[in-house]
Amino acid sequence: MTDQPQTQPMTAWIEIPVTDLDASHKFYDAAFGWSSQLVTDMGPNPIVILNGADNGGGGHLYPGKPAANSGTTVHLTVTDTLEATAERVGKAGGQVLGPIVDIPPGRFQYMTDLDGNSIGMFEVKAA
């Protein structure tokens, strides 16, 4: 652990891939007593913003293929740029997946770690 101040939150966002967005939206709202919202203009596909996600951190459901053991993707805030982080990921033995995706609060790109865990690298949009 270091004594350096953290300028960005470490966890930027959580994603949960689901095979049926509508059914999963109803499930999470029923299971947790939420009132989540379907959003169609946030990125390349419709998503369901989970209740409370707009209050500083949170996550969403998206149409995708859940992993065999865990379908959650954790987005971690990068300390510089996506390009620099992606280069370090490759050198460290991880795999960068897909293109950089621009969204209103910034941009992200997926990677897998040494164990195949899905991680989103997130760069906050400059003010």
Buried (B, 14 or more C-beta within 10 A) or exposed (E): EEEEEEEEEEBBBBBBBBEEBEEBBEEBBEEEEBEBBEEEEBBEEBBBBBBBBEEEEBBBBBBBEEBEEEBEBBBBBBEEEBEEBBEEBEEEEBEBBEEBBEBEEBBBBBBBEEEEBBBBBBBBEEE
